[in-house]
Amino acid sequence: MKPLFVAASLALGLCGCSESPPVVQILSAQVPTAECGLDAEAAGSAAGSLNLAYGRSYLLGLFVNSSYVNTPLEVNGVPLDPEPGTGGQATVLVEKVELSYETTPNVRIPDQTINYTGSLNPGSEQNKLLINLLTRESAEALLDNVPPGSDPVQVIVTVKLTGKFASGSGSFESNEYVYTFDAFNATRPIPVCGPDEVPDAVAPCNSTGGQDGNYPSCTL
């Protein structure tokens, strides 16, 4: 009976195997500064807010690791790749950002896939990638369902990066990273800008405002 027991255990998947982690991993996120800066030493962010009366985007910086490396190739003793860690065949090329949404209360926001151009050096850590969690289509879906004065809607966004290796050896998918923000629609007592007045750039990456409690000093 013992061999039969072992066979049954394997059939049930009780082999103690585990999946390898993806070679590209999103580790943490941070809201960029008004100048679009990210600080790897500063605390990360797990949630935020967006006032749709002033903003249609939610900008987020991702800190990403790549564990992908390859065996150096030489021709007549001359390496084909530059020094390790500076690019070459083990570079990871990020080509797409996949976004999916869950909301409370339920609002239908279609999943989105956006084109992206970025690269990660071999075996590198704390790479910084800037993304927008809302496309035009997903922002319009929120606007249609969050009218002025209504209750906030909690938006849970799942982010995944996809792309290929510069070596041509295949493609990759990162882990899924989840970020949450509350979307609401409420006007604030912000004055209209004067003839020569320009709103202060306080929102991430000089955006129009409304993200995470940042509002312009005046409206155009």
matplotlib code that plots the C-alpha trace (Angstrom):
import matplotlib.pyplot as plt

x = [0.0, 2.9, 3.7, 0.0, -0.1, 2.9, 1.3, -2.0, -0.1, 1.6, -1.7, -3.1, -0.2, 1.3, 4.9, 6.0, 6.8, 6.5, 6.4, 9.4, 8.8, 8.6, 11.8, 10.2, 8.6, 6.7, 7.8, 6.2, 4.6, 4.9, 3.1, 5.5, 6.3, 5.1, 8.4, 7.8, 10.4, 10.5, 12.6, 13.4, 14.4, 11.0, 7.9, 5.7, 2.0, -0.8, -3.8, -4.9, -7.8, -8.9, -11.3, -12.8, -13.9, -10.3, -8.4, -8.9, -5.6, -4.0, -0.2, 1.9, 5.5, 6.5, 9.7, 10.5, 13.2, 14.6, 16.3, 16.9, 20.5, 22.1, 25.4, 27.9, 28.7, 32.1, 33.4, 37.2, 37.5, 35.6, 32.3, 29.2, 27.6, 28.7, 29.8, 27.3, 24.4, 24.5, 22.2, 22.8, 21.1, 19.8, 17.9, 14.1, 11.9, 8.6, 6.0, 2.6, 0.8, -2.3, -4.9, -7.9, -10.5, -12.8, -15.0, -17.2, -20.0, -19.9, -19.0, -18.2, -14.7, -13.4, -9.9, -7.2, -3.9, -1.7, 1.5, 4.6, 8.3, 10.7, 13.8, 15.3, 19.0, 20.1, 19.8, 18.7, 16.8, 14.6, 14.0, 11.5, 8.6, 5.8, 2.3, -1.2, -3.8, -6.6, -6.9, -9.3, -11.9, -11.6, -11.7, -14.9, -16.5, -15.8, -17.2, -20.4, -20.9, -19.6, -21.7, -21.1, -22.0, -22.3, -20.6, -17.0, -16.3, -13.4, -11.3, -9.0, -6.5, -4.5, -1.3, 0.8, 3.7, 4.4, 7.1, 10.1, 13.8, 16.3, 18.0, 14.9, 14.6, 10.9, 8.4, 7.6, 4.8, 5.4, 3.6, 0.3, 0.4, -2.7, -3.3, -6.5, -7.8, -11.2, -12.8, -15.2, -16.6, -16.7, -15.9, -13.7, -13.7, -10.8, -10.7, -10.5, -7.0, -6.3, -5.2, -1.5, -1.9, -0.8, -1.9, 0.8, 2.1, 1.5, 0.0, 2.2, 4.1, 2.5, -0.9, -4.1, -4.8, -7.3, -5.0, -4.4, -5.7, -3.6, -5.5, -4.4, -4.1, -6.6, -8.5, -8.2]
y = [0.0, 2.4, 3.0, 3.6, 6.2, 8.0, 8.0, 9.4, 12.1, 13.2, 13.2, 15.5, 17.9, 17.3, 17.5, 20.5, 22.5, 26.3, 28.8, 31.0, 34.7, 36.8, 38.3, 41.8, 42.7, 45.9, 46.4, 49.7, 52.9, 56.6, 59.7, 61.9, 65.5, 68.5, 68.3, 64.6, 63.4, 60.1, 59.4, 55.7, 56.6, 58.2, 56.3, 54.7, 55.2, 52.6, 54.8, 58.3, 60.4, 62.2, 65.1, 64.7, 68.4, 69.3, 66.3, 63.5, 61.6, 59.8, 59.8, 57.2, 56.2, 52.5, 51.1, 48.0, 45.3, 43.2, 39.9, 39.0, 38.3, 36.3, 34.6, 37.0, 36.2, 36.8, 36.8, 36.3, 37.2, 40.5, 40.8, 41.5, 43.2, 46.2, 45.9, 44.0, 46.1, 48.7, 47.2, 44.9, 41.6, 41.2, 44.5, 44.2, 46.2, 47.3, 47.7, 47.6, 48.5, 46.5, 48.1, 46.5, 48.1, 47.2, 49.8, 50.2, 51.0, 49.1, 51.2, 49.6, 50.7, 48.6, 47.1, 49.1, 48.2, 51.2, 51.3, 52.1, 52.7, 51.8, 49.6, 47.9, 47.1, 43.5, 42.6, 46.1, 47.4, 50.4, 51.3, 54.2, 54.1, 56.7, 55.7, 57.2, 54.9, 56.4, 56.5, 58.9, 56.1, 55.1, 58.7, 59.3, 56.2, 57.6, 61.0, 59.4, 57.7, 60.2, 63.4, 66.5, 66.1, 62.3, 59.9, 58.9, 55.8, 53.6, 52.6, 49.6, 49.4, 46.3, 47.1, 44.7, 45.3, 43.2, 43.3, 41.4, 40.8, 42.6, 39.2, 38.1, 35.1, 35.7, 37.9, 38.6, 39.5, 41.3, 40.6, 42.3, 45.4, 46.9, 50.6, 52.3, 55.8, 57.4, 59.3, 62.2, 65.3, 68.5, 72.1, 74.2, 78.0, 78.6, 82.0, 82.6, 83.5, 87.1, 88.4, 87.7, 85.0, 81.4, 78.6, 77.3, 73.9, 71.8, 68.6, 65.7, 66.4, 69.9, 68.3, 70.4, 69.4, 67.4, 64.5, 63.8, 67.1, 69.3, 72.1, 75.1, 78.5, 79.8, 78.3, 79.4]
z = [0.0, 0.6, -3.1, -3.8, -1.0, -2.5, -5.9, -4.5, -2.7, -5.9, -7.7, -5.1, -5.6, -2.2, -3.5, -1.5, -4.7, -4.8, -7.5, -8.2, -7.6, -10.8, -12.1, -12.1, -8.7, -7.8, -4.2, -3.1, -4.3, -3.5, -4.6, -6.6, -5.6, -7.6, -9.4, -10.2, -7.8, -5.9, -2.8, -2.2, 1.4, 2.2, 3.4, 0.8, 0.3, 0.3, -0.2, -1.3, -2.5, -5.7, -6.0, -9.5, -9.5, -10.0, -11.3, -13.7, -13.0, -10.1, -10.5, -8.7, -8.6, -8.4, -7.0, -9.0, -8.7, -11.5, -10.7, -14.3, -15.3, -18.2, -18.8, -20.4, -24.0, -25.5, -29.1, -29.3, -25.7, -26.1, -24.1, -26.1, -23.1, -21.1, -17.5, -15.3, -14.1, -16.9, -19.5, -22.4, -23.1, -19.6, -19.7, -19.0, -21.3, -19.8, -22.6, -21.0, -17.7, -17.0, -14.7, -13.2, -10.9, -8.0, -6.4, -3.3, -4.0, -7.3, -10.3, -13.6, -14.7, -17.6, -17.3, -19.1, -20.8, -21.6, -23.6, -21.6, -22.4, -19.7, -19.0, -15.9, -15.7, -14.9, -11.2, -10.2, -7.3, -6.5, -10.2, -10.4, -12.8, -13.0, -14.0, -14.1, -12.4, -14.5, -18.3, -20.0, -20.2, -16.6, -15.4, -17.4, -15.9, -12.4, -13.4, -14.7, -11.4, -8.8, -9.3, -7.2, -3.6, -3.7, -1.3, -2.1, -4.1, -3.0, -6.0, -5.6, -8.5, -9.3, -11.3, -13.3, -15.6, -18.7, -21.4, -22.8, -22.3, -24.5, -25.2, -27.0, -24.7, -23.9, -22.1, -18.4, -16.1, -12.8, -9.6, -9.0, -6.9, -5.2, -4.5, -3.1, -3.4, -2.6, -5.4, -4.6, -6.3, -4.3, -5.1, -2.8, -2.2, -4.6, -6.2, -10.0, -11.1, -11.9, -15.4, -14.7, -12.0, -12.5, -10.1, -7.8, -8.9, -5.8, -7.2, -8.3, -11.5, -11.9, -12.5, -12.1, -8.5, -6.6, -5.8, -2.1, -0.9, -3.1, -4.7, -6.9, -5.4, -8.0, -10.9, -14.6]

ax = plt.figure().add_subplot(projection="3d")
ax.plot(x, y, z, "-o")
ax.set_aspect("equal")
plt.show()
